[in-house]
Amino acid sequence: MTATILRCVGAVALCSMLSIAAVTCGQDVPAEDTAKDRADDKQTSPEVELPVIPSDPKTVDPATLLPDDLTRRATCDLTDSSVTELIEWLRQEQGLVVLLDKEALDDVGMLPSEPVSDRLDDAPVYLLLNRLESLGLGWYLDDHIVHVTTAEEAEDRRTTSPHTIGDLLDKGYEVDVLIDLITSTVAPASWEEVGGPGVLSSLGDVLFVRQSDDVQRQVQGLLIALRQHGRMTFAHDPPQHVAFRQKLKQLVTVDFRDMPLESAVATLAERSGIDIRLDMPTLRDLRIRPRQPVSVTLKQCKLETVLQAMLMDLDLTWILRDGVLWVTSEEEAESLLKTAVFDVRDLCRDDAEAGALLEAITSQASPQSWDTVGGPGSVVFARPGTMVVSHQERVLMEVLDLLEIYRTALRSSKPRDRDVEDEDEVTTVYYRLHADVADDLLKKLRRLVRPESWKSKQRPEAVGTILRVASPPEVLGAAVASGTGTKTSSGPVVLSQQAVLIITQTRGAHKEIGELIHRVESGDPVLGAMGGGMGGFGGMGGIGGMDESVTPSAGFGGGFFAVPHE
């Protein structure tokens, strides 16, 4: 137990060091520089070889999860058109079989003549169908037929699909972890565990998912991302957004003074080459007019910063969805989370370090936005080195920036192999022993183990010190060993007096002390005897389980724990 605690503390300390680096380092770290930096690491510190983290793939393209008919690229302008005209375009120009669920539209008071204002510029057709959601419409596929209906009706239609995960299990993933990962990062409010209709179960190496078509594709995208992912891989996101994210980093200068919101958005769209639109239904609900005046003056700032500054006073934000950058409300953005898989093998190698990295991220990237404090975001480790985050777009980018800062801090620090202990490191160890053994060792240990390393008048610079304190007695005689196990004894209870030796020494000396105590309690193996020496009855049992620097020994009771020497 103690050894585990000490490793956790070490990992947390590492992330604390990285936290300081995050505060002091304010510049972006280009992903392209990482391969060169790793090569430099190999030259300067060959004893520690960190994994090279690839930059690609950056996303799992939803088009790869849809029929070819829906992924053909098209260009069209359906500004000031109706739902009926859009469907006719899909039929006539794209050759799709499309059915309009007029009964469902009637139930919500919507007419086929409902106005639609959209366009495609050499983009897949399915994006146009997805954008119907802004009108309260949805769609699904059934036997190669596209059904256009209300968003509620499309969401309520569920099918069961199998997802084979045998290859993931072979890579070290666990079924229970994958189930928890999916239900906590993909449409988390839609699963039966939290009162939703979605169901996920497993049989052998197959996951059976009962969900809407959209959630099914998100689950499929996440499993694909787990199979192959890079620095940050979105689990279900069109590749158009990859280009948008690069453009959001470009520097712009603006001087908007009481400019109408729609005009400011159009100006930024023209300058950046990004399709930026107002989420009109949401803005109408907030009673924000397209001609609402906005004012912002910034010089040579990132486009994403300009957007946030311009929208802040209106309590608005932006999201990337279906090939468009939408200006919408914070509440709407929180309901449209994205899932990304991060390769962090160079930052954490086991569960303890994964936990420390999780703590560092949730305490530094929008700390009030995570599910641990009631927010929408979540972090789950599919396994050490593979981190899955569900959150808003901007927070995911913030997480990526933090990880790059951590990597920069690690490259500038002295690499150390965790498995190689420093023999000269000074630690304090508490050895619990039979009182008589402790008394003898208190007198003789300095002569038996590294005599020159103990502090004395002649050697004031030495590090070794030893102190004896009393310890509660051990109860013996209440149970005695039998051939088949342990049975209760009717004899008198015997108390074994115990004491603790508090010894400060180097790790190397502690190894010798542990071996000495084991030999004092158990003796040396008799030559030719089967099985070696016999375990001692009291005192030092459990040494190895408490500190990996000491040779394990058999025995009953006892033990010790170690703390670093400050």
KOLMIVO-622352 format. One line per field, with one value per residue (C-alpha): residue in three letters; residue number from 1; x, y, z; chain. Coordinates in steps of 0.5 Angstrom, whole numbers, plus 2048, in hexadecimal, padded with zeros to 3 digits. Layout:
N
residuo = c(ALA; ...)
num = c(NUM; ...)
X = c(X; ...)
Y = c(Y; ...)
Z = c(Z; ...)
cadena = c(A; ...)
END
This chain:
566
residuo = c(MET; THR; ALA; THR; ILE; LEU; ARG; CYS; VAL; GLY; ALA; VAL; ALA; LEU; CYS; SER; MET; LEU; SER; ILE; ALA; ALA; VAL; THR; CYS; GLY; GLN; ASP; VAL; PRO; ALA; GLU; ASP; THR; ALA; LYS; ASP; ARG; ALA; ASP; ASP; LYS; GLN; THR; SER; PRO; GLU; VAL; GLU; LEU; PRO; VAL; ILE; PRO; SER; ASP; PRO; LYS; THR; VAL; ASP; PRO; ALA; THR; LEU; LEU; PRO; ASP; ASP; LEU; THR; ARG; ARG; ALA; THR; CYS; ASP; LEU; THR; ASP; SER; SER; VAL; THR; GLU; LEU; ILE; GLU; TRP; LEU; ARG; GLN; GLU; GLN; GLY; LEU; VAL; VAL; LEU; LEU; ASP; LYS; GLU; ALA; LEU; ASP; ASP; VAL; GLY; MET; LEU; PRO; SER; GLU; PRO; VAL; SER; ASP; ARG; LEU; ASP; ASP; ALA; PRO; VAL; TYR; LEU; LEU; LEU; ASN; ARG; LEU; GLU; SER; LEU; GLY; LEU; GLY; TRP; TYR; LEU; ASP; ASP; HIS; ILE; VAL; HIS; VAL; THR; THR; ALA; GLU; GLU; ALA; GLU; ASP; ARG; ARG; THR; THR; SER; PRO; HIS; THR; ILE; GLY; ASP; LEU; LEU; ASP; LYS; GLY; TYR; GLU; VAL; ASP; VAL; LEU; ILE; ASP; LEU; ILE; THR; SER; THR; VAL; ALA; PRO; ALA; SER; TRP; GLU; GLU; VAL; GLY; GLY; PRO; GLY; VAL; LEU; SER; SER; LEU; GLY; ASP; VAL; LEU; PHE; VAL; ARG; GLN; SER; ASP; ASP; VAL; GLN; ARG; GLN; VAL; GLN; GLY; LEU; LEU; ILE; ALA; LEU; ARG; GLN; HIS; GLY; ARG; MET; THR; PHE; ALA; HIS; ASP; PRO; PRO; GLN; HIS; VAL; ALA; PHE; ARG; GLN; LYS; LEU; LYS; GLN; LEU; VAL; THR; VAL; ASP; PHE; ARG; ASP; MET; PRO; LEU; GLU; SER; ALA; VAL; ALA; THR; LEU; ALA; GLU; ARG; SER; GLY; ILE; ASP; ILE; ARG; LEU; ASP; MET; PRO; THR; LEU; ARG; ASP; LEU; ARG; ILE; ARG; PRO; ARG; GLN; PRO; VAL; SER; VAL; THR; LEU; LYS; GLN; CYS; LYS; LEU; GLU; THR; VAL; LEU; GLN; ALA; MET; LEU; MET; ASP; LEU; ASP; LEU; THR; TRP; ILE; LEU; ARG; ASP; GLY; VAL; LEU; TRP; VAL; THR; SER; GLU; GLU; GLU; ALA; GLU; SER; LEU; LEU; LYS; THR; ALA; VAL; PHE; ASP; VAL; ARG; ASP; LEU; CYS; ARG; ASP; ASP; ALA; GLU; ALA; GLY; ALA; LEU; LEU; GLU; ALA; ILE; THR; SER; GLN; ALA; SER; PRO; GLN; SER; TRP; ASP; THR; VAL; GLY; GLY; PRO; GLY; SER; VAL; VAL; PHE; ALA; ARG; PRO; GLY; THR; MET; VAL; VAL; SER; HIS; GLN; GLU; ARG; VAL; LEU; MET; GLU; VAL; LEU; ASP; LEU; LEU; GLU; ILE; TYR; ARG; THR; ALA; LEU; ARG; SER; SER; LYS; PRO; ARG; ASP; ARG; ASP; VAL; GLU; ASP; GLU; ASP; GLU; VAL; THR; THR; VAL; TYR; TYR; ARG; LEU; HIS; ALA; ASP; VAL; ALA; ASP; ASP; LEU; LEU; LYS; LYS; LEU; ARG; ARG; LEU; VAL; ARG; PRO; GLU; SER; TRP; LYS; SER; LYS; GLN; ARG; PRO; GLU; ALA; VAL; GLY; THR; ILE; LEU; ARG; VAL; ALA; SER; PRO; PRO; GLU; VAL; LEU; GLY; ALA; ALA; VAL; ALA; SER; GLY; THR; GLY; THR; LYS; THR; SER; SER; GLY; PRO; VAL; VAL; LEU; SER; GLN; GLN; ALA; VAL; LEU; ILE; ILE; THR; GLN; THR; ARG; GLY; ALA; HIS; LYS; GLU; ILE; GLY; GLU; LEU; ILE; HIS; ARG; VAL; GLU; SER; GLY; ASP; PRO; VAL; LEU; GLY; ALA; MET; GLY; GLY; GLY; MET; GLY; GLY; PHE; GLY; GLY; MET; GLY; GLY; ILE; GLY; GLY; MET; ASP; GLU; SER; VAL; THR; PRO; SER; ALA; GLY; PHE; GLY; GLY; GLY; PHE; PHE; ALA; VAL; PRO; HIS; GLU)
num = c(1; 2; 3; 4; 5; 6; 7; 8; 9; 10; 11; 12; 13; 14; 15; 16; 17; 18; 19; 20; 21; 22; 23; 24; 25; 26; 27; 28; 29; 30; 31; 32; 33; 34; 35; 36; 37; 38; 39; 40; 41; 42; 43; 44; 45; 46; 47; 48; 49; 50; 51; 52; 53; 54; 55; 56; 57; 58; 59; 60; 61; 62; 63; 64; 65; 66; 67; 68; 69; 70; 71; 72; 73; 74; 75; 76; 77; 78; 79; 80; 81; 82; 83; 84; 85; 86; 87; 88; 89; 90; 91; 92; 93; 94; 95; 96; 97; 98; 99; 100; 101; 102; 103; 104; 105; 106; 107; 108; 109; 110; 111; 112; 113; 114; 115; 116; 117; 118; 119; 120; 121; 122; 123; 124; 125; 126; 127; 128; 129; 130; 131; 132; 133; 134; 135; 136; 137; 138; 139; 140; 141; 142; 143; 144; 145; 146; 147; 148; 149; 150; 151; 152; 153; 154; 155; 156; 157; 158; 159; 160; 161; 162; 163; 164; 165; 166; 167; 168; 169; 170; 171; 172; 173; 174; 175; 176; 177; 178; 179; 180; 181; 182; 183; 184; 185; 186; 187; 188; 189; 190; 191; 192; 193; 194; 195; 196; 197; 198; 199; 200; 201; 202; 203; 204; 205; 206; 207; 208; 209; 210; 211; 212; 213; 214; 215; 216; 217; 218; 219; 220; 221; 222; 223; 224; 225; 226; 227; 228; 229; 230; 231; 232; 233; 234; 235; 236; 237; 238; 239; 240; 241; 242; 243; 244; 245; 246; 247; 248; 249; 250; 251; 252; 253; 254; 255; 256; 257; 258; 259; 260; 261; 262; 263; 264; 265; 266; 267; 268; 269; 270; 271; 272; 273; 274; 275; 276; 277; 278; 279; 280; 281; 282; 283; 284; 285; 286; 287; 288; 289; 290; 291; 292; 293; 294; 295; 296; 297; 298; 299; 300; 301; 302; 303; 304; 305; 306; 307; 308; 309; 310; 311; 312; 313; 314; 315; 316; 317; 318; 319; 320; 321; 322; 323; 324; 325; 326; 327; 328; 329; 330; 331; 332; 333; 334; 335; 336; 337; 338; 339; 340; 341; 342; 343; 344; 345; 346; 347; 348; 349; 350; 351; 352; 353; 354; 355; 356; 357; 358; 359; 360; 361; 362; 363; 364; 365; 366; 367; 368; 369; 370; 371; 372; 373; 374; 375; 376; 377; 378; 379; 380; 381; 382; 383; 384; 385; 386; 387; 388; 389; 390; 391; 392; 393; 394; 395; 396; 397; 398; 399; 400; 401; 402; 403; 404; 405; 406; 407; 408; 409; 410; 411; 412; 413; 414; 415; 416; 417; 418; 419; 420; 421; 422; 423; 424; 425; 426; 427; 428; 429; 430; 431; 432; 433; 434; 435; 436; 437; 438; 439; 440; 441; 442; 443; 444; 445; 446; 447; 448; 449; 450; 451; 452; 453; 454; 455; 456; 457; 458; 459; 460; 461; 462; 463; 464; 465; 466; 467; 468; 469; 470; 471; 472; 473; 474; 475; 476; 477; 478; 479; 480; 481; 482; 483; 484; 485; 486; 487; 488; 489; 490; 491; 492; 493; 494; 495; 496; 497; 498; 499; 500; 501; 502; 503; 504; 505; 506; 507; 508; 509; 510; 511; 512; 513; 514; 515; 516; 517; 518; 519; 520; 521; 522; 523; 524; 525; 526; 527; 528; 529; 530; 531; 532; 533; 534; 535; 536; 537; 538; 539; 540; 541; 542; 543; 544; 545; 546; 547; 548; 549; 550; 551; 552; 553; 554; 555; 556; 557; 558; 559; 560; 561; 562; 563; 564; 565; 566)
X = c(800; 805; 809; 803; 802; 809; 809; 802; 805; 80B; 807; 803; 809; 80B; 804; 805; 80C; 808; 803; 809; 80B; 804; 804; 80A; 80A; 805; 806; 804; 808; 807; 806; 80A; 810; 80F; 813; 819; 819; 818; 81E; 822; 820; 823; 829; 82A; 827; 827; 825; 81E; 81B; 814; 80F; 80E; 807; 804; 800; 7FB; 7F6; 7F2; 7EB; 7E7; 7E3; 7DB; 7DB; 7DF; 7D9; 7D3; 7D1; 7D5; 7CE; 7CE; 7D6; 7D6; 7D9; 7D4; 7D3; 7CD; 7C9; 7C3; 7C2; 7BB; 7B8; 7B3; 7B4; 7B0; 7B5; 7BB; 7B8; 7B7; 7BE; 7C0; 7BC; 7BD; 7C4; 7C7; 7C3; 7C1; 7BA; 7B7; 7B1; 7AE; 7AA; 7A5; 7A1; 7A6; 7A7; 7A0; 7A0; 7A5; 7A2; 7A7; 7A5; 7A9; 7AA; 7AE; 7B3; 7BA; 7C1; 7C7; 7CC; 7D2; 7D9; 7DC; 7DA; 7D6; 7CF; 7CE; 7D0; 7CA; 7C5; 7C9; 7C8; 7C0; 7C0; 7C1; 7B9; 7B7; 7B8; 7BC; 7BD; 7BF; 7C0; 7BC; 7BD; 7C1; 7BB; 7BD; 7B7; 7B6; 7B2; 7B2; 7B9; 7B5; 7B2; 7B9; 7BC; 7B7; 7B8; 7BD; 7C0; 7C5; 7CC; 7D2; 7D9; 7DE; 7E4; 7E8; 7EE; 7EE; 7EE; 7F4; 7F7; 7F6; 7EF; 7EA; 7E3; 7E0; 7E5; 7E2; 7DB; 7DC; 7E0; 7DB; 7D5; 7D9; 7DB; 7D6; 7CF; 7D0; 7C9; 7C6; 7C8; 7C4; 7C8; 7C6; 7BF; 7C0; 7BD; 7C4; 7C7; 7CE; 7CF; 7D5; 7D5; 7DC; 7E0; 7DA; 7D7; 7CF; 7CD; 7C5; 7C5; 7C3; 7C7; 7CB; 7CD; 7CF; 7D4; 7D7; 7D8; 7DB; 7E0; 7E2; 7E4; 7E8; 7EB; 7EE; 7F0; 7F5; 7F5; 7FB; 7FC; 7F5; 7F0; 7E8; 7E4; 7DF; 7E0; 7E0; 7E7; 7E5; 7E6; 7ED; 7EE; 7EA; 7EE; 7F4; 7F1; 7EE; 7F6; 7F7; 7F8; 7F3; 7F2; 7EB; 7E8; 7E1; 7DD; 7D5; 7D6; 7CF; 7D1; 7CF; 7D4; 7DA; 7D9; 7D8; 7DF; 7E3; 7E0; 7E3; 7E9; 7EA; 7E7; 7E3; 7DB; 7D9; 7D1; 7CD; 7C9; 7C2; 7BD; 7C2; 7C3; 7BB; 7BA; 7BF; 7BC; 7C2; 7C1; 7C6; 7C7; 7C9; 7CF; 7D6; 7DC; 7E3; 7EA; 7F0; 7F7; 7FA; 7F6; 7F4; 7ED; 7EA; 7EC; 7E9; 7E3; 7E2; 7E4; 7DE; 7D9; 7DB; 7D6; 7D0; 7D1; 7D3; 7D8; 7DA; 7DA; 7DC; 7D7; 7D5; 7DA; 7D8; 7DA; 7D4; 7D3; 7CE; 7CD; 7D1; 7CC; 7CB; 7D3; 7D3; 7CD; 7D2; 7D8; 7DD; 7E1; 7E9; 7EE; 7F5; 7FC; 7FF; 804; 80A; 806; 803; 805; 801; 7FB; 7FE; 801; 7FA; 7F7; 7FC; 7FB; 7F3; 7F4; 7F9; 7F4; 7ED; 7F1; 7F4; 7EF; 7E9; 7E9; 7E1; 7DF; 7E0; 7DB; 7DF; 7DC; 7D6; 7D8; 7D7; 7DE; 7E1; 7E8; 7E9; 7EF; 7ED; 7F4; 7FB; 7FD; 7F6; 7F2; 7EB; 7E8; 7E1; 7E0; 7DE; 7E3; 7E7; 7E8; 7EB; 7F0; 7F1; 7F3; 7F7; 7FB; 7FC; 7FF; 804; 806; 807; 80B; 810; 811; 813; 818; 81B; 81C; 821; 81D; 81E; 81C; 817; 819; 820; 821; 826; 82A; 82D; 826; 825; 81E; 81B; 818; 814; 816; 811; 815; 815; 817; 81D; 81F; 81E; 823; 828; 828; 828; 82F; 832; 82F; 834; 83A; 836; 834; 838; 83C; 83F; 838; 835; 835; 83A; 83E; 844; 83F; 83A; 839; 837; 82F; 82D; 82A; 826; 820; 81C; 815; 810; 80A; 804; 805; 803; 7FE; 800; 7FD; 7F6; 7F7; 7FC; 7FE; 7FB; 7FC; 7F6; 7F6; 7F5; 7F1; 7EF; 7F3; 7F0; 7F7; 7F9; 7FA; 801; 804; 80A; 80D; 80F; 813; 814; 81B; 81B; 821; 823; 828; 829; 825; 82B; 82C; 825; 825; 82B; 827; 821; 825; 828; 822; 81F; 825; 825; 81E; 81E; 825; 829; 826; 829; 82D; 829; 823; 81D; 81A; 81F; 81E; 818; 814; 815; 80F; 80F; 811; 813; 80E; 80B; 812; 811; 80A; 80B; 812; 814; 81C; 81C; 81C; 815; 815; 810; 80E; 808; 806; 80B; 80D; 80F; 80E; 813; 812; 817; 81C; 81C)
Y = c(800; 805; 804; 805; 80C; 80E; 80D; 811; 817; 817; 817; 81D; 820; 820; 823; 828; 82A; 82A; 82E; 834; 833; 834; 83B; 83D; 83B; 83E; 83D; 837; 831; 82F; 828; 827; 829; 823; 81D; 822; 823; 81B; 81A; 81F; 81C; 815; 818; 81C; 817; 810; 80C; 80F; 80E; 811; 80F; 813; 816; 817; 81D; 819; 817; 81D; 81A; 815; 817; 816; 815; 80E; 80C; 80E; 80B; 80E; 811; 816; 817; 81A; 821; 826; 82E; 831; 837; 836; 83D; 83F; 838; 834; 82D; 82A; 82D; 82A; 823; 824; 826; 820; 81C; 81F; 821; 81C; 816; 814; 811; 816; 815; 81B; 819; 81E; 81B; 81C; 824; 825; 822; 828; 82D; 82D; 82E; 82B; 833; 834; 839; 836; 83A; 836; 835; 830; 832; 82B; 828; 821; 821; 81E; 824; 828; 822; 823; 82B; 82A; 829; 830; 830; 82B; 825; 81F; 819; 812; 80C; 806; 801; 806; 80B; 812; 814; 81B; 81C; 820; 820; 81D; 817; 816; 816; 811; 80C; 807; 801; 7FC; 7FB; 7F6; 7F9; 7F4; 7F6; 7F0; 7F4; 7F9; 7F3; 7F1; 7F7; 7F7; 7FB; 7F8; 7F7; 7FA; 800; 801; 801; 806; 80A; 80A; 80C; 811; 815; 813; 817; 815; 818; 812; 80C; 808; 808; 810; 80F; 80F; 80A; 808; 801; 7FE; 7F7; 7F2; 7EB; 7E8; 7ED; 7F0; 7F7; 7F7; 7FE; 801; 808; 80D; 80D; 813; 810; 80A; 80D; 811; 80A; 807; 80E; 80D; 806; 807; 80D; 808; 804; 809; 810; 816; 81C; 81E; 81A; 81C; 816; 818; 81F; 821; 822; 829; 82B; 829; 82F; 834; 833; 835; 83B; 83D; 83D; 843; 84A; 84F; 857; 859; 860; 85F; 865; 863; 85F; 85A; 853; 850; 855; 854; 84C; 84D; 851; 84C; 847; 84A; 84C; 844; 840; 83D; 83C; 840; 840; 842; 83D; 841; 83C; 83D; 844; 845; 842; 846; 84C; 84E; 852; 850; 858; 858; 85D; 85A; 85E; 85B; 85E; 859; 859; 853; 84E; 847; 846; 842; 847; 84C; 848; 847; 84E; 850; 84C; 84C; 852; 84E; 848; 844; 840; 83C; 834; 830; 82C; 829; 82D; 834; 838; 83A; 840; 83D; 83D; 83A; 836; 833; 832; 82E; 829; 828; 825; 821; 81B; 81B; 816; 818; 814; 816; 810; 814; 818; 812; 80A; 807; 808; 80D; 812; 812; 814; 819; 81C; 81C; 820; 825; 826; 827; 82C; 830; 82F; 833; 830; 831; 82E; 826; 821; 820; 827; 827; 829; 826; 824; 81D; 81A; 812; 80E; 808; 805; 809; 80D; 80E; 813; 815; 81C; 81E; 826; 82C; 82D; 833; 82F; 829; 82E; 831; 829; 828; 82F; 82C; 826; 829; 82E; 827; 824; 82B; 82A; 823; 824; 82A; 826; 820; 819; 814; 80D; 80B; 804; 806; 808; 80D; 808; 80F; 812; 813; 810; 80F; 808; 805; 7FE; 7FA; 7F5; 7F0; 7F5; 7F0; 7F0; 7F8; 7F9; 7F5; 7F8; 7FF; 7FD; 7F9; 7FC; 801; 7FC; 7F7; 7FB; 801; 803; 809; 80C; 80D; 814; 815; 81A; 817; 817; 81D; 81D; 816; 815; 80F; 810; 80B; 80C; 807; 808; 803; 800; 7FC; 7F5; 7F0; 7EA; 7E3; 7DD; 7DF; 7DB; 7D5; 7D2; 7CB; 7C7; 7C9; 7D0; 7D4; 7D2; 7D6; 7D4; 7D3; 7D5; 7DB; 7E1; 7E3; 7EA; 7EC; 7F2; 7F6; 7FC; 801; 803; 809; 809; 80F; 80C; 80C; 807; 803; 802; 800; 7FA; 7F8; 7F9; 7F5; 7EF; 7EF; 7EF; 7EA; 7E6; 7E7; 7E5; 7DF; 7DD; 7DB; 7D5; 7CE; 7CB; 7C6; 7C7; 7C8; 7CF; 7D2; 7D6; 7D6; 7DD; 7E0; 7E0; 7E7; 7EE; 7EF; 7EC; 7F0; 7F4; 7F4; 7F6; 7FC; 7FF; 7FC; 7FE; 7F8; 7F1; 7ED; 7E9; 7E4; 7E4; 7E6; 7ED; 7F3; 7F7; 7FE; 804; 809; 811; 815; 819; 820)
Z = c(800; 802; 7FC; 7F8; 7FC; 7FB; 7F3; 7F3; 7F7; 7F2; 7EC; 7EF; 7F1; 7E9; 7E7; 7EC; 7E9; 7E2; 7E5; 7E7; 7E0; 7DD; 7E1; 7DE; 7D7; 7D3; 7CC; 7C8; 7C6; 7BF; 7BE; 7B8; 7BD; 7C1; 7BD; 7BC; 7C4; 7C5; 7C1; 7C5; 7CB; 7C9; 7C7; 7CE; 7D3; 7D0; 7D6; 7D6; 7CF; 7CF; 7CA; 7C4; 7C3; 7BC; 7BA; 7B6; 7B5; 7B7; 7B7; 7B5; 7AF; 7B0; 7A8; 7A9; 7AD; 7A8; 7A1; 79B; 799; 79F; 79F; 797; 797; 794; 793; 794; 796; 79A; 79D; 79E; 79C; 79F; 7A2; 79C; 797; 79B; 79B; 794; 793; 796; 792; 78B; 78C; 790; 78E; 796; 798; 79D; 7A1; 7A5; 7AB; 7AA; 7B0; 7B5; 7B2; 7B3; 7BA; 7BC; 7B8; 7B2; 7AB; 7A5; 7A3; 7A9; 7A6; 7A6; 7A4; 7A3; 79E; 79D; 79A; 797; 79E; 79F; 79F; 7A6; 7A9; 7A6; 7A9; 7AF; 7AF; 7AF; 7B6; 7B7; 7B5; 7B9; 7B4; 7B4; 7AF; 7AF; 7AA; 7AA; 7A4; 7A0; 7A0; 7A4; 7A8; 7AA; 7B0; 7B7; 7BB; 7C1; 7BC; 7B9; 7C0; 7C3; 7BD; 7C0; 7BD; 7C0; 7BD; 7BF; 7BF; 7BF; 7C4; 7C4; 7C1; 7C7; 7CC; 7C9; 7CA; 7D1; 7D2; 7D6; 7D5; 7DB; 7DA; 7D3; 7D5; 7DA; 7D5; 7D0; 7D5; 7D8; 7D2; 7CC; 7CD; 7D5; 7D7; 7D2; 7D5; 7DA; 7E0; 7E0; 7DE; 7D7; 7D1; 7CF; 7D0; 7D0; 7D2; 7D0; 7CE; 7CD; 7C9; 7C6; 7C9; 7C7; 7C7; 7C6; 7C5; 7BF; 7B9; 7BB; 7C1; 7BE; 7B9; 7BF; 7C3; 7BC; 7BB; 7C3; 7C2; 7BB; 7BF; 7C4; 7BF; 7BC; 7BF; 7BF; 7C3; 7C3; 7BF; 7BF; 7BF; 7BA; 7B7; 7AF; 7AD; 7AB; 7B2; 7B2; 7AD; 7B1; 7B7; 7B4; 7B1; 7B8; 7BA; 7B5; 7B7; 7B6; 7B7; 7B8; 7BA; 7BB; 7BE; 7BF; 7B9; 7B8; 7BA; 7B3; 7B0; 7B4; 7B3; 7AC; 7AC; 7B0; 7AB; 7A5; 7A8; 7AB; 7A6; 7AB; 7AA; 7B0; 7B2; 7B7; 7BA; 7B9; 7BD; 7C3; 7C2; 7C2; 7C8; 7CC; 7C8; 7C5; 7BE; 7B8; 7B8; 7C0; 7C0; 7C2; 7C4; 7C4; 7C2; 7C2; 7BE; 7BC; 7C0; 7BE; 7BB; 7C0; 7C6; 7C1; 7C1; 7C9; 7CA; 7C5; 7C8; 7CF; 7D1; 7CE; 7D2; 7CB; 7C9; 7C2; 7C0; 7BA; 7B8; 7B1; 7AD; 7B0; 7B6; 7B9; 7BE; 7C3; 7CB; 7D0; 7D2; 7CB; 7CB; 7D1; 7CE; 7C8; 7CB; 7C7; 7C8; 7C7; 7C8; 7CB; 7CA; 7D1; 7D1; 7D2; 7D8; 7DC; 7DC; 7E1; 7E5; 7EB; 7E5; 7E2; 7E8; 7E9; 7E2; 7E2; 7E9; 7E5; 7DF; 7E3; 7E8; 7E2; 7DC; 7DE; 7E5; 7E6; 7E0; 7E2; 7E4; 7EB; 7EC; 7E9; 7E2; 7DB; 7DA; 7DB; 7DB; 7DA; 7D9; 7D5; 7D7; 7DA; 7D4; 7D0; 7D3; 7D1; 7D2; 7D1; 7D1; 7CD; 7C7; 7CA; 7D1; 7CC; 7C9; 7D0; 7D2; 7CC; 7CE; 7D5; 7D2; 7CE; 7D4; 7D8; 7D2; 7D2; 7D9; 7D9; 7D3; 7D7; 7DD; 7DF; 7DC; 7E2; 7E1; 7E6; 7E7; 7E9; 7F0; 7F3; 7F8; 7FB; 7FC; 804; 807; 80E; 80F; 815; 816; 81B; 81F; 825; 82B; 82C; 825; 825; 82B; 828; 821; 825; 828; 822; 81B; 81A; 81B; 816; 810; 80D; 814; 810; 80E; 815; 818; 81E; 822; 81D; 817; 818; 810; 810; 80E; 812; 819; 81D; 822; 826; 829; 82C; 828; 82A; 82B; 827; 829; 828; 82B; 829; 822; 821; 81A; 818; 812; 80F; 811; 817; 81D; 824; 82A; 830; 834; 837; 833; 832; 830; 82C; 82E; 828; 827; 820; 81E; 81A; 816; 811; 80C; 804; 800; 7FF; 806; 808; 803; 807; 80E; 80B; 809; 810; 813; 80F; 811; 818; 818; 813; 813; 80D; 809; 80B; 806; 802; 806; 801; 801; 804; 80B; 80F; 810; 816; 81B; 81D; 81B; 814; 810; 80A; 808; 801; 800; 804; 800; 7FA; 7FC; 801; 800; 801; 807; 80A; 811; 815; 817; 817; 811; 810; 80B; 809; 807; 803; 808; 807)
cadena = c(A; A; A; A; A; A; A; A; A; A; A; A; A; A; A; A; A; A; A; A; A; A; A; A; A; A; A; A; A; A; A; A; A; A; A; A; A; A; A; A; A; A; A; A; A; A; A; A; A; A; A; A; A; A; A; A; A; A; A; A; A; A; A; A; A; A; A; A; A; A; A; A; A; A; A; A; A; A; A; A; A; A; A; A; A; A; A; A; A; A; A; A; A; A; A; A; A; A; A; A; A; A; A; A; A; A; A; A; A; A; A; A; A; A; A; A; A; A; A; A; A; A; A; A; A; A; A; A; A; A; A; A; A; A; A; A; A; A; A; A; A; A; A; A; A; A; A; A; A; A; A; A; A; A; A; A; A; A; A; A; A; A; A; A; A; A; A; A; A; A; A; A; A; A; A; A; A; A; A; A; A; A; A; A; A; A; A; A; A; A; A; A; A; A; A; A; A; A; A; A; A; A; A; A; A; A; A; A; A; A; A; A; A; A; A; A; A; A; A; A; A; A; A; A; A; A; A; A; A; A; A; A; A; A; A; A; A; A; A; A; A; A; A; A; A; A; A; A; A; A; A; A; A; A; A; A; A; A; A; A; A; A; A; A; A; A; A; A; A; A; A; A; A; A; A; A; A; A; A; A; A; A; A; A; A; A; A; A; A; A; A; A; A; A; A; A; A; A; A; A; A; A; A; A; A; A; A; A; A; A; A; A; A; A; A; A; A; A; A; A; A; A; A; A; A; A; A; A; A; A; A; A; A; A; A; A; A; A; A; A; A; A; A; A; A; A; A; A; A; A; A; A; A; A; A; A; A; A; A; A; A; A; A; A; A; A; A; A; A; A; A; A; A; A; A; A; A; A; A; A; A; A; A; A; A; A; A; A; A; A; A; A; A; A; A; A; A; A; A; A; A; A; A; A; A; A; A; A; A; A; A; A; A; A; A; A; A; A; A; A; A; A; A; A; A; A; A; A; A; A; A; A; A; A; A; A; A; A; A; A; A; A; A; A; A; A; A; A; A; A; A; A; A; A; A; A; A; A; A; A; A; A; A; A; A; A; A; A; A; A; A; A; A; A; A; A; A; A; A; A; A; A; A; A; A; A; A; A; A; A; A; A; A; A; A; A; A; A; A; A; A; A; A; A; A; A; A; A; A; A; A; A; A; A; A; A; A; A; A; A; A; A; A; A; A; A; A; A; A; A; A; A; A; A; A; A; A; A; A; A; A; A; A; A; A; A; A; A; A; A; A; A; A; A; A; A; A; A; A; A; A; A; A; A; A; A)
END
